[in-house]
């Protein structure tokens, strides 16, 4: 099975659902998708399996493929996050993810300062130093890679397996923020210093300082992107 065909069908069926053009309750037939996309039944079947795992659709016997309401979506799926960031749900998605980060990452930093293995905390310090150098150079692509790695190390360094599982979610929002042009060309010097402060506190075993430094990063992040959601209604299920 061609992965490109498979991914094309997933995108073609999934993005209109996420953007609201294919509303909840809509019933689709495999045959219709096959004809519209010019693919085989096996490709459609596999694409629908992936979309069902994301919570977007469900296969109903003798009915077809039914679109599920947003309350049933897997909100932590990185592909779903990418679609929402690129579409009509951008503001709501940015707000949800940023508020999640602001809640989780300071606690992860505090725990990492208590439990992070020495090799991991040393790597974190090295990444923070590289972020400062690359951030000053204006290479946003390389800075993004380092930023993702930094926050992944903090989450994993906490020793909390549920925090660690959020690494791809946070990577998705960091990538989306950069892709949407919501990152400054040159990260602020204070923000770069706060990353160093987090790493230093974790390596030195200072949990309160680690939490406080990460909270400063999160507060600046909110200040930089909250304009994108200020007029977006909250979602209640």
C-alpha positions as CSV (number, residue, x, y, z in Angstrom):
1,X,0.0,0.0,0.0
2,X,1.4,3.4,-1.0
3,X,1.9,5.5,2.2
4,X,1.4,8.7,0.1
5,X,-2.0,7.5,-1.1
6,X,-2.9,6.5,2.4
7,X,-1.9,9.8,3.8
8,X,-3.6,11.7,1.0
9,X,-6.9,10.0,1.8
10,X,-6.5,10.6,5.6
11,X,-5.9,14.3,4.9
12,X,-8.7,14.6,2.3
13,X,-11.3,13.0,4.7
14,X,-10.0,14.3,8.0
15,X,-9.3,18.0,7.5
16,X,-12.9,18.9,6.4
17,X,-14.1,17.2,9.5
18,X,-11.7,19.1,11.7
19,X,-12.5,22.4,9.9
20,X,-16.3,21.8,10.3
21,X,-17.1,21.4,6.6
22,X,-18.1,17.8,7.2
23,X,-20.2,18.1,10.3
24,X,-20.9,15.5,13.0
25,X,-23.5,13.0,12.0
26,X,-22.5,13.0,8.3
27,X,-22.5,9.5,6.9
28,X,-20.0,8.7,4.1
29,X,-19.6,5.5,2.1
30,X,-16.3,3.8,1.3
31,X,-17.3,3.6,-2.3
32,X,-17.8,7.4,-2.5
33,X,-14.4,8.0,-1.0
34,X,-12.8,5.5,-3.4
35,X,-14.3,7.3,-6.4
36,X,-13.6,10.8,-5.1
37,X,-9.9,10.0,-4.3
38,X,-9.3,7.5,-7.1
39,X,-7.9,4.8,-4.7
40,X,-8.6,1.2,-3.9
41,X,-10.8,-0.1,-1.2
42,X,-7.8,-1.3,0.9
43,X,-6.4,2.2,0.9
44,X,-9.7,3.7,2.1
45,X,-10.1,1.0,4.7
46,X,-6.7,1.7,6.2
47,X,-7.3,5.5,6.1
48,X,-10.7,5.1,7.9
49,X,-9.0,2.8,10.5
50,X,-6.5,5.7,11.3
51,X,-9.3,8.3,11.4
52,X,-11.4,6.1,13.7
53,X,-8.4,5.8,16.1
54,X,-8.3,9.6,16.1
55,X,-11.9,9.6,17.1
56,X,-13.1,11.5,14.0
57,X,-15.3,8.7,12.5
58,X,-16.9,5.4,13.4
59,X,-17.9,2.6,11.1
60,X,-21.6,1.7,11.6
61,X,-22.8,-1.6,10.2
62,X,-25.2,-1.3,7.3
63,X,-25.0,2.5,7.6
64,X,-21.5,3.6,6.6
65,X,-18.8,5.8,8.0
66,X,-20.3,8.3,10.4
67,X,-18.5,11.5,11.6
68,X,-18.3,11.8,15.3
69,X,-18.7,15.0,17.4
70,X,-15.7,16.9,18.6
71,X,-16.3,15.6,22.1
72,X,-15.2,12.2,20.9
73,X,-12.0,13.3,19.1
74,X,-8.5,12.3,20.5
75,X,-7.4,15.8,21.3
76,X,-3.8,14.6,22.0
77,X,-3.3,13.1,18.5
78,X,-0.4,15.1,16.9
79,X,-1.9,14.9,13.4
80,X,-5.2,16.2,14.7
81,X,-3.3,19.0,16.4
82,X,-1.5,19.9,13.2
83,X,-4.7,20.1,11.3
84,X,-6.4,22.3,13.9
85,X,-3.4,24.6,14.0
86,X,-3.5,25.0,10.2
87,X,-7.3,25.5,10.0
88,X,-10.3,27.2,11.4
89,X,-9.6,25.9,14.9
90,X,-6.2,27.5,15.2
91,X,-7.0,29.9,18.1
92,X,-8.8,27.3,20.2
93,X,-6.0,24.7,19.7
94,X,-3.2,27.2,20.5
95,X,-5.0,28.2,23.7
96,X,-5.7,24.7,24.8
97,X,-2.1,23.5,24.2
98,X,-0.5,26.6,25.7
99,X,-2.7,26.3,28.9
100,X,-1.8,22.6,29.0
101,X,1.9,23.4,28.8
102,X,1.6,26.1,31.4
103,X,0.0,23.6,33.8
104,X,2.3,20.7,33.2
105,X,5.8,21.9,32.3
106,X,6.6,23.8,35.6
107,X,5.7,20.7,37.6
108,X,7.8,18.6,35.2
109,X,10.7,20.9,35.7
110,X,10.3,20.7,39.5
111,X,10.2,16.9,39.4
112,X,13.2,16.8,37.0
113,X,15.3,18.8,39.5
114,X,14.5,16.1,42.1
115,X,14.8,13.0,39.9
116,X,16.5,13.6,36.5
117,X,19.5,11.3,35.8
118,X,22.8,13.1,35.7
119,X,23.4,12.3,32.0
120,X,20.0,13.7,31.1
121,X,20.5,16.9,33.1
122,X,23.9,17.4,31.5
123,X,22.4,17.0,28.1
124,X,19.7,19.5,29.0
125,X,22.3,22.1,30.0
126,X,24.1,21.5,26.7
127,X,20.9,22.0,24.7
128,X,20.1,25.2,26.6
129,X,23.5,26.6,25.7
130,X,23.1,25.7,22.1
131,X,19.6,27.4,22.0
132,X,21.2,30.6,23.1
133,X,23.8,30.5,20.3
134,X,21.4,29.4,17.6
135,X,18.7,31.8,18.8
136,X,21.0,34.7,18.4
137,X,21.9,33.6,14.9
138,X,18.3,33.7,13.7
139,X,18.2,30.1,12.5
140,X,14.6,29.3,13.4
141,X,14.6,25.8,12.0
142,X,17.6,24.7,14.1
143,X,16.2,26.6,17.1
144,X,12.9,24.8,16.8
145,X,14.7,21.4,16.8
146,X,16.6,22.4,19.9
147,X,13.5,23.8,21.6
148,X,11.6,20.6,21.1
149,X,14.5,18.6,22.4
150,X,14.8,20.8,25.5
151,X,11.2,20.5,26.5
152,X,11.2,16.8,25.7
153,X,14.1,16.3,28.1
154,X,12.3,18.2,30.8
155,X,9.2,16.1,30.4
156,X,11.2,12.8,30.4
157,X,13.5,14.0,33.2
158,X,10.5,14.3,35.5
159,X,10.3,10.5,35.7
160,X,6.5,10.8,35.2
161,X,5.6,8.5,32.4
162,X,2.4,10.5,31.7
163,X,4.2,13.8,31.4
164,X,6.7,12.0,29.1
165,X,3.9,10.9,26.8
166,X,3.1,14.6,26.1
167,X,6.4,15.1,24.3
168,X,4.9,14.7,20.8
169,X,1.9,17.0,21.7
170,X,4.3,19.8,22.8
171,X,6.5,19.2,19.8
172,X,3.4,19.7,17.6
173,X,2.5,23.0,19.2
174,X,6.1,24.3,19.0
175,X,6.3,23.3,15.3
176,X,2.9,24.9,14.7
177,X,3.8,28.1,16.4
178,X,6.9,28.4,14.3
179,X,5.1,27.4,11.1
180,X,2.4,30.0,11.7
181,X,5.0,32.8,12.1
182,X,4.2,33.3,15.8
183,X,7.9,33.0,16.8
184,X,10.1,36.1,16.8
185,X,13.0,36.0,14.3
186,X,15.4,36.2,17.2
187,X,14.1,34.8,20.5
188,X,14.2,37.2,23.4
189,X,17.5,37.2,25.4
190,X,15.5,36.9,28.6
191,X,13.7,33.8,27.3
192,X,17.0,32.2,26.3
193,X,18.3,32.9,29.8
194,X,15.3,31.4,31.4
195,X,15.9,28.1,29.5
196,X,19.5,28.2,30.8
197,X,18.1,28.9,34.3
198,X,15.7,25.9,34.1
199,X,18.6,23.6,33.0
200,X,20.9,24.9,35.7
201,X,18.3,24.5,38.4
202,X,17.5,20.9,37.3
203,X,21.2,20.0,37.1
204,X,21.9,21.6,40.5
205,X,18.9,19.9,42.1
206,X,16.9,23.1,42.9
207,X,13.2,22.2,42.3
208,X,11.6,25.5,43.3
209,X,13.9,27.5,41.1
210,X,13.3,25.1,38.2
211,X,9.6,25.5,38.5
212,X,9.7,29.3,38.8
213,X,12.0,29.6,35.8
214,X,9.8,27.4,33.7
215,X,6.8,29.4,34.8
216,X,8.5,32.5,33.5
217,X,8.9,30.8,30.1
218,X,5.3,29.8,30.0
219,X,4.0,33.3,30.9
220,X,6.0,34.8,28.1
221,X,4.7,32.2,25.7
222,X,1.2,33.1,26.6
223,X,1.8,36.8,26.2
224,X,3.3,36.2,22.7
225,X,0.5,34.1,21.3
226,X,-2.7,34.9,23.3
227,X,-3.8,37.5,20.7
228,X,-4.5,34.6,18.3
229,X,-7.3,33.3,20.6
230,X,-8.5,36.4,22.4
231,X,-11.8,36.4,20.5
232,X,-12.2,32.6,20.3
233,X,-15.0,31.1,22.3
234,X,-14.2,28.3,24.7
235,X,-15.4,24.8,24.0
236,X,-17.6,23.1,26.5
237,X,-18.7,19.4,26.1
